[in-house]
Amino acid sequence: MKISRTLPALALALAAPLLLPMPSRAAVSGPAFDRQVDDALKALEVKTTLIEKLGTDALGIVVTVTGQTAILTGEVAKDPNQVLAEQVALSVDGISTVENKVTVQNPPQLTTAAGLIRTSWVESSRGAGKGGRSV
């Protein structure tokens, strides 16, 4: 079984209860309820498509749909995925406008072992004449 086929199904199974709140018995029918269901199904389709295209980076995106407008919020790790998320949402049938409020996470600063050693040596040697340690 391929991950690419399993991931959207898993997303659908996990997101469905969150997107479809339990209505009261009085609100189970009518145009307002039908719009809520349509919006929830579009949001689910956008989220599934985002996961297919962006992979795990899409898990940080929250999708809300009202009519033909998708609102994307949350964070992605990669800068190109912020713009791509909007394009992916627009590719879903029934979505004509996207409010992209997705931000890019601050990438963790990577330091090589050589950089750490050099930094430690420079800091140590600066204080060597003032009672500091030298390496």
C-alpha positions as CSV (number, residue, x, y, z in Angstrom):
1,M,0.0,0.0,0.0
2,K,1.5,3.3,-1.0
3,I,1.7,6.2,1.4
4,S,0.4,8.7,-1.2
5,R,-2.9,6.8,-1.4
6,T,-3.2,6.2,2.3
7,L,-2.4,9.8,3.5
8,P,-5.5,11.5,1.9
9,A,-7.8,8.7,3.3
10,L,-6.2,9.1,6.7
11,A,-6.7,12.9,6.5
12,L,-10.3,12.5,5.6
13,A,-11.0,10.1,8.4
14,L,-9.3,12.4,11.0
15,A,-10.8,15.6,9.7
16,A,-14.4,14.6,9.1
17,P,-15.5,14.7,12.8
18,L,-13.9,18.1,13.2
19,L,-15.5,19.6,10.1
20,L,-19.0,18.3,10.7
21,P,-20.2,19.4,14.1
22,M,-23.2,17.6,15.5
23,P,-26.3,19.6,14.6
24,S,-29.4,19.7,16.8
25,R,-32.4,17.7,15.5
26,A,-34.1,21.0,14.5
27,A,-31.2,22.0,12.3
28,V,-30.8,18.7,10.4
29,S,-32.5,20.0,7.2
30,G,-32.9,23.2,5.3
31,P,-30.8,25.4,3.1
32,A,-28.6,26.6,6.0
33,F,-27.6,23.1,6.9
34,D,-27.0,22.2,3.3
35,R,-24.6,25.2,2.9
36,Q,-22.8,24.1,6.1
37,V,-22.4,20.6,4.7
38,D,-21.3,21.9,1.3
39,D,-18.7,24.2,2.9
40,A,-17.4,21.4,5.1
41,L,-17.0,19.0,2.1
42,K,-15.2,21.7,0.1
43,A,-12.9,22.4,3.1
44,L,-12.2,18.7,3.4
45,E,-11.4,18.4,-0.4
46,V,-9.0,21.4,-0.1
47,K,-7.3,19.9,2.9
48,T,-6.9,16.5,1.2
49,T,-5.5,18.2,-2.0
50,L,-3.1,20.2,0.1
51,I,-1.8,17.0,1.7
52,E,-1.5,15.3,-1.7
53,K,0.5,18.3,-3.1
54,L,2.5,19.6,0.0
55,G,2.9,16.4,2.0
56,T,3.3,16.7,5.7
57,D,3.8,20.5,5.5
58,A,0.1,20.8,4.8
59,L,-0.7,19.3,8.2
60,G,0.0,22.8,9.7
61,I,-2.7,24.4,7.5
62,V,-6.2,24.9,8.7
63,V,-8.9,25.3,6.0
64,T,-12.2,27.0,6.4
65,V,-14.7,27.4,3.6
66,T,-17.6,29.8,3.3
67,G,-19.3,29.7,0.0
68,Q,-16.7,29.9,-2.7
69,T,-14.0,31.3,-0.5
70,A,-11.3,29.2,1.2
71,I,-9.5,30.7,4.2
72,L,-6.1,29.2,4.9
73,T,-4.4,29.8,8.3
74,G,-1.5,28.1,10.1
75,E,2.1,27.6,9.3
76,V,4.3,25.8,6.8
77,A,8.0,25.0,7.1
78,K,8.9,25.8,3.5
79,D,8.5,29.2,1.9
80,P,7.4,28.0,-1.5
81,N,4.5,26.0,0.1
82,Q,3.0,29.2,1.4
83,V,2.3,30.4,-2.2
84,L,1.6,26.9,-3.5
85,A,-1.1,26.4,-0.8
86,E,-3.2,29.2,-2.4
87,Q,-2.8,27.7,-5.9
88,V,-3.8,24.3,-4.7
89,A,-6.9,25.6,-2.9
90,L,-7.9,27.5,-6.1
91,S,-7.6,24.2,-8.1
92,V,-10.5,22.7,-6.1
93,D,-13.9,22.8,-7.8
94,G,-16.2,25.4,-6.2
95,I,-13.3,27.5,-4.8
96,S,-12.9,30.9,-6.6
97,T,-11.3,33.0,-3.9
98,V,-8.6,32.2,-1.3
99,E,-7.6,34.3,1.7
100,N,-4.1,33.0,2.3
101,K,-3.1,33.7,5.9
102,V,-0.5,30.9,6.1
103,T,2.8,31.9,7.5
104,V,6.3,30.4,7.2
105,Q,7.8,29.0,10.4
106,N,11.1,30.5,11.4
107,P,13.7,27.9,10.3
108,P,15.8,26.6,13.1
109,Q,19.4,28.0,12.9
110,L,21.8,25.3,12.0
111,T,25.3,25.5,13.2
112,T,28.0,23.1,12.1
113,A,30.3,21.5,14.6
114,A,33.2,23.5,13.0
115,G,31.2,26.7,13.6
116,L,30.6,25.8,17.3
117,I,34.3,25.0,17.8
118,R,35.4,28.2,16.1
119,T,32.9,30.3,18.1
120,S,34.0,28.7,21.3
121,W,37.7,29.3,20.5
122,V,37.1,32.9,19.6
123,E,35.1,33.6,22.7
124,S,37.7,31.8,24.9
125,S,40.7,33.6,23.4
126,R,39.0,37.0,23.8
127,G,38.9,36.4,27.6
128,A,42.3,34.7,27.8
129,G,44.1,37.8,29.0
130,K,41.4,38.7,31.5
131,G,41.4,35.6,33.6
132,G,39.6,33.6,31.0
133,R,40.5,30.2,29.7
134,S,42.4,29.7,26.5
135,V,42.0,26.7,24.3
